[in-house]
Amino acid sequence: MDQGHARCAPDCIQNREDSVDIQHEVRTLTSGPAHHFFGYYSVCPWNQSQTHLVCLESPFQDHLPEPHEAGAIGLVDAQTGQFERVTETRAWNLQQGAWLYWNPLAADSEIIHNDREGSELVSVIYNLHTGQRRILPRPINALSQDGAYALCLTYGRLQRMRKVVGYAGAVDPNPNHPHPANDGVFLMDMRTGDVRLVVSIQQVYDILAPHHPVVRDNHMWFNHVAFNPSATRFYFLARCWKDGQMQTGAFTANRDGSDLRQVTPFGTRASHLDWRSDTEFAATFDVRGRGREHVLVNDNDGTFRFVAEGRLNFDGHMTFSPDRSWMVTDQNVAESLEKWLLLVRLADEEMTVLHQFPMHELRWLSGDLRCDLHPRWNRTGDTICVDALAADGTRQLHTIHLDLS
């Protein structure tokens, strides 16, 4: 999601002699004049029976939402593309949406999303059949695969430090503190609503400050959290600004915050991550001083290797298929104002460009209003959903059906 600067396609992908040939069909699923999009990557928008996708509908995409501007939440028929509004939210943005999830405990009848109750930010478990809303005390940023736990960040601090992933009107409880001890990653029990701080910004500051003077004089925040498949550990990014550039390092910890580890060097521009297993994740960061590359990192010992031998030398939103045998990612291509969707077969690390989505204007390619593809898989691993522009310039859901036989 941090593809703020468009990059050129590497020669190895422009010259696709070594690519794997995958039969696929690309379809623009939803239609205008309203905009339809899901939000972030690596979260499944399909219900359990795969008859519908959940998404947001907005009348605009030319500015970041204000607190009074609600986004409609609805279901898209997987066959017809018809959108049916079911509720709304006033806690959303163009990049991550409202953190929509199908509730793993009822993945055909309940969705989870962030919202506001008065002036407070919350998360909601919404029953599609009854309209009943169960309110939880904090907005979520990640949900465990079994639906038992959520990871939560402070949206007031996100709004102050990086508004593109914040919610307008959210207030930072520590606006004058560069590394507060009472803020960081919170763990919320989705059954009881109990919330506790498990890793504080102060803890990470204490690790970084002796070796990285940049954090001593700048405000820090956390971003991009996610559980591993069994929810025994999670990762997050620790960040601060310096001279208009984000300084970032990735960390992992046990679910209760213990065994905190730094897993990418601070200052190497870690950007996006996705768990491949309980002990391995992919990340984009600058390992060799040549720009971000897609890297597989072992959480136990910190060893790593480059995906596709370093040919994916750009930032992207990587997402693993349900069986973990494929990885999809996306790339900005500045010259043609396009976003490319790429597929990697992990057994031999051959890859192909599935589709090149026109972005029409630079503001949709990069910047706060950009329309990143943010790929995510369906539950059976044969279809990918992305957010991209349609021919009329509206932001819509697109699906790519794959023949992986």
C-alpha positions in Angstrom: 0.0 0.0 0.0 3.0 2.3 0.2 3.5 2.4 -3.5 3.8 6.2 -3.4 6.4 6.3 -6.2 5.8 4.5 -9.5 8.7 2.4 -10.7 9.6 0.9 -14.1 9.0 -2.8 -14.9 12.2 -4.9 -14.6 13.6 -6.2 -17.8 13.1 -9.8 -16.6 9.3 -9.3 -16.6 9.1 -7.2 -19.7 11.0 -10.0 -21.4 8.7 -12.9 -20.4 10.4 -15.9 -22.1 10.8 -17.6 -18.8 7.3 -17.0 -17.6 4.8 -19.7 -16.8 1.8 -19.8 -19.2 -1.5 -19.6 -17.1 -4.9 -19.6 -18.8 -7.0 -16.9 -17.1 -10.0 -14.7 -17.6 -10.2 -11.1 -16.4 -13.6 -9.6 -15.7 -14.8 -6.2 -14.4 -17.3 -7.4 -11.9 -19.0 -4.3 -10.6 -20.0 -1.2 -12.5 -20.5 2.6 -12.1 -21.4 5.3 -11.7 -20.6 4.6 -8.0 -17.2 3.3 -7.0 -16.9 -0.2 -5.6 -13.8 -1.5 -3.9 -12.7 -3.9 -1.1 -9.7 -2.2 0.3 -6.6 -4.0 1.5 -4.8 -7.1 0.3 -4.5 -10.6 1.8 -8.0 -10.7 3.1 -10.7 -12.9 1.4 -13.7 -10.9 0.3 -15.8 -14.0 -0.7 -18.2 -15.6 1.7 -17.8 -19.3 2.6 -20.0 -20.5 -0.2 -18.4 -18.1 -2.6 -21.7 -16.8 -3.9 -21.0 -13.2 -2.9 -18.2 -10.7 -2.2 -18.4 -8.0 0.4 -17.2 -4.5 -0.6 -17.6 -0.7 -0.1 -19.6 1.6 -2.4 -18.7 5.3 -2.5 -20.0 8.2 -4.7 -16.5 9.7 -4.8 -12.8 8.8 -5.1 -11.3 12.3 -5.6 -10.7 13.0 -1.9 -10.1 11.2 1.4 -13.4 10.6 3.3 -14.4 13.2 6.0 -16.0 11.9 9.2 -19.5 12.7 8.0 -19.1 10.9 4.7 -20.4 7.4 5.0 -19.4 4.5 2.8 -22.0 1.9 1.9 -21.2 -1.7 2.7 -22.8 -4.3 0.6 -22.7 -7.7 -1.1 -21.8 -8.3 -4.7 -23.2 -11.2 -6.5 -20.3 -13.3 -7.7 -22.0 -14.1 -11.0 -23.9 -11.0 -12.0 -21.8 -8.3 -10.2 -25.0 -6.8 -8.8 -24.3 -4.7 -5.6 -26.8 -4.9 -2.7 -26.4 -2.4 0.1 -26.7 -3.8 3.6 -25.3 -1.2 6.0 -22.8 1.7 6.1 -19.7 2.9 7.9 -18.1 6.2 8.8 -14.7 4.6 9.5 -13.1 3.9 6.2 -10.5 5.1 3.7 -9.6 4.5 0.0 -6.6 2.3 0.8 -7.8 -0.2 3.4 -11.5 0.3 3.2 -13.2 -0.4 6.5 -11.2 -3.6 7.3 -14.0 -5.8 6.0 -14.0 -9.5 7.0 -16.4 -12.3 6.8 -16.6 -13.6 10.4 -14.8 -17.0 10.4 -17.4 -18.2 12.9 -20.3 -17.5 10.6 -18.7 -16.8 7.2 -22.0 -16.9 5.2 -24.1 -14.7 7.6 -21.8 -12.2 9.4 -19.4 -9.5 8.4 -17.0 -7.5 10.5 -16.1 -3.9 9.8 -14.9 -0.7 11.5 -17.3 2.1 12.3 -18.0 5.1 14.6 -20.4 5.2 17.5 -20.8 8.9 18.2 -17.2 10.1 18.5 -15.8 6.7 19.3 -14.2 4.4 16.8 -15.3 0.8 17.1 -15.7 -2.5 15.2 -19.0 -4.1 14.4 -20.0 -7.7 13.9 -23.1 -7.4 11.6 -25.6 -10.2 11.0 -26.8 -10.0 7.4 -30.0 -11.9 8.1 -31.2 -10.1 11.2 -29.4 -6.7 11.0 -28.2 -7.2 14.5 -25.0 -5.3 15.4 -22.6 -6.4 18.1 -20.2 -3.5 19.0 -16.6 -4.1 20.1 -14.6 -1.4 21.8 -11.8 -0.9 19.3 -11.5 -0.8 15.5 -9.6 -3.7 14.1 -6.5 -3.9 11.8 -6.2 -7.7 11.5 -8.3 -10.8 12.4 -7.1 -14.2 13.3 -8.1 -17.0 10.9 -10.3 -18.6 13.6 -12.0 -15.3 14.4 -11.0 -15.4 18.0 -8.7 -12.4 18.2 -8.0 -9.1 16.5 -5.0 -6.8 16.4 -5.7 -3.1 16.8 -3.8 0.1 16.2 -4.7 3.6 17.3 -6.3 5.4 14.4 -5.7 8.8 15.9 -2.0 8.2 15.7 -2.3 6.7 12.2 -4.4 9.7 11.1 -1.7 12.2 12.5 1.3 10.3 11.1 0.0 8.8 7.9 -3.5 9.9 7.1 -3.9 7.7 4.0 -4.5 4.8 6.3 -6.1 6.8 9.1 -9.7 7.9 9.7 -10.5 11.6 9.5 -11.4 13.1 12.8 -9.7 10.4 14.9 -7.7 11.9 17.7 -4.2 10.8 18.8 -4.2 10.4 22.6 -0.5 11.1 22.7 0.0 13.9 20.1 3.1 15.3 21.9 4.8 12.0 22.8 7.2 10.6 20.2 7.2 7.1 21.6 4.4 6.5 24.2 4.4 3.6 26.5 0.5 3.4 26.5 0.1 2.9 22.7 1.2 0.3 20.2 -0.3 -3.0 19.2 -3.4 -4.0 21.1 -4.9 -7.5 21.3 -8.7 -7.7 21.4 -10.7 -10.9 22.3 -13.5 -11.0 19.7 -15.7 -13.0 22.1 -15.5 -10.9 25.2 -14.3 -7.5 23.8 -11.4 -7.5 26.3 -8.5 -5.4 25.1 -4.9 -5.1 26.2 -1.7 -3.6 25.0 0.8 -6.3 24.0 3.6 -4.3 22.4 4.2 -0.7 23.1 5.9 1.9 20.9 8.2 2.6 23.9 9.4 -1.0 23.9 10.4 -0.8 20.2 11.9 2.6 20.7 14.1 1.1 23.5 15.3 -1.5 21.0 16.0 0.9 18.2 17.3 4.0 19.9 20.8 2.8 20.8 21.5 2.0 17.1 19.2 4.4 15.2 19.4 8.0 16.3 16.6 8.9 13.8 14.0 7.5 16.2 15.2 9.7 19.1 14.1 12.9 17.5 11.0 11.8 15.6 7.5 10.5 16.5 7.1 6.7 15.9 4.0 4.7 15.0 3.0 1.2 14.1 1.5 0.0 10.9 0.5 -3.2 8.9 -0.2 -5.9 11.5 -1.2 -9.5 10.8 -1.4 -12.9 12.6 0.4 -16.0 11.3 -2.0 -18.8 10.2 -2.3 -20.3 13.7 -2.4 -16.9 15.4 0.5 -17.8 17.7 2.5 -14.8 16.4 2.0 -11.6 14.5 4.1 -9.1 12.6 4.0 -5.3 12.5 6.0 -2.4 11.1 7.6 0.3 13.3 7.9 3.6 11.5 9.0 7.3 11.8 9.5 10.1 9.3 12.8 11.7 8.5 13.1 14.4 5.8 9.9 13.3 4.1 10.9 9.6 3.9 9.6 6.8 6.1 12.1 4.9 8.1 10.8 1.4 8.8 11.6 -2.0 10.3 9.5 -5.1 10.7 9.0 -6.9 14.0 7.3 -10.1 15.1 6.0 -11.2 18.6 4.0 -13.9 20.2 0.3 -13.2 20.5 0.7 -12.0 24.1 3.6 -9.7 23.0 6.4 -11.9 24.4 9.5 -12.9 22.4 9.6 -9.6 20.5 12.0 -9.9 17.5 13.3 -7.4 14.9 13.1 -9.3 11.6 14.1 -6.7 9.1 16.8 -4.1 9.7 15.4 -0.7 10.5 15.9 1.8 7.7 15.6 -0.8 4.9 12.1 0.5 3.9 10.1 -2.6 4.8 6.7 -2.0 3.2 4.4 -5.0 2.7 4.2 -8.5 4.2 2.2 -11.7 4.1 2.6 -14.9 6.1 3.3 -18.0 4.0 3.4 -20.3 7.1 3.6 -20.0 10.9 7.4 -19.5 10.6 7.9 -17.8 7.2 6.6 -14.6 5.7 7.3 -12.6 2.5 8.2 -8.9 2.7 9.4 -6.1 0.4 12.4 -4.2 1.7 15.7 -2.9 0.5 18.2 -5.6 1.4 21.0 -4.7 -1.0 20.7 -1.0 -1.4 19.1 -1.4 -4.8 15.5 -0.7 -3.8 12.8 -2.9 -2.4 12.7 -6.6 -3.4 10.4 -9.5 -2.6 12.1 -11.6 0.1 11.1 -14.7 2.1 12.0 -14.3 5.7 12.4 -17.1 8.3 10.8 -15.7 11.5 12.8 -18.2 13.8 16.3 -17.2 12.8 16.0 -14.2 10.5 17.5 -15.9 7.5 16.0 -14.9 4.1 16.1 -15.6 0.4 14.9 -13.6 -2.6 11.7 -14.7 -4.3 12.4 -15.6 -8.0 16.1 -14.9 -7.4 15.6 -11.2 -7.0 13.7 -10.7 -10.2 10.8 -9.1 -8.3 12.8 -6.0 -7.6 10.0 -3.6 -6.8 7.5 -2.9 -4.0 4.2 -4.9 -4.2 1.3 -6.3 -2.2 2.1 -10.0 -2.2 -0.5 -12.5 -1.2 -0.2 -16.3 -1.0 -2.8 -18.7 -2.4 -4.8 -20.8 0.2 -2.5 -23.8 -0.5 0.6 -21.6 -0.4 1.9 -22.8 -3.7 1.3 -19.5 -5.6 2.0 -15.9 -4.9 0.4 -12.9 -6.5 1.7 -9.4 -6.3 1.3 -6.0 -8.1 3.6 -3.4 -9.5 3.4 0.2 -10.7 4.6 0.8 -14.3 5.1 4.6 -14.6 5.7 4.9 -18.4 2.3 3.4 -19.4 0.4 4.5 -16.3 -0.5 0.9 -15.5 -0.6 -1.4 -12.6 0.5 -5.0 -13.4 -0.7 -8.1 -11.7 1.9 -10.8 -11.5 1.7 -14.5 -10.5 4.6 -16.6 -9.2 4.5 -20.4 -9.1 6.6 -21.0 -6.0 7.6 -24.6 -6.8 10.0 -23.3 -9.6 9.5 -19.5 -9.1 8.5 -19.0 -12.7 6.1 -16.1 -13.1 3.8 -14.3 -15.5 2.1 -11.0 -15.9 -1.6 -11.8 -15.6 -3.0 -8.4 -16.6 -2.0 -4.8 -17.1 -4.6 -2.5 -15.6 -4.7 1.1 -17.0 -4.8 3.8 -14.4 -5.5 6.7 -16.8 -4.1 9.4 -14.6 -1.0 9.7 -12.4 -3.1 10.5 -9.3 -4.6 6.9 -9.5 -1.2 5.4 -9.9 0.5 7.1 -6.9 -0.3 9.5 -4.1 -2.9 9.4 -1.4 -5.8 8.8 -3.9 -4.1 5.9 -5.7 -6.0 2.8 -6.6 -3.7 -0.1 -5.7 -4.7 -3.5 -7.0 -4.4 -5.0 -3.5 -4.8 -8.6 -4.7 -6.7 -11.2 -2.6 -7.6 -14.8 -3.3 -10.9 -16.6 -3.1 -11.3 -19.6 -0.8 -10.6 -22.3 -3.4 -7.5 -20.5 -4.8 -8.7 -20.3 -8.4 -9.8 -16.6 -8.6 -8.1 -13.4 -7.6 -10.0 -10.1 -6.8 -8.4 -6.7 -7.3 -9.5 -3.0 -7.1 -8.8 -1.2 -10.4 -10.2 1.4 -12.7 -12.9 0.4 -15.2 -13.0 1.8 -18.7 -15.2 4.8 -17.5 -12.6 5.7 -14.8 -14.6 4.5 -11.9 -12.9 2.3 -9.2 -14.4 -1.2 -9.4 -13.9 -4.8 -8.4 -12.2 -7.0 -11.0 -11.8 -10.8 -10.9 -9.2 -13.0 -12.5 -10.2 -16.6 -12.9 -7.2 -19.0 -13.2 -6.9 -22.4 -14.8 -4.1 -23.9 -12.6 -4.7 -27.5 -13.6 
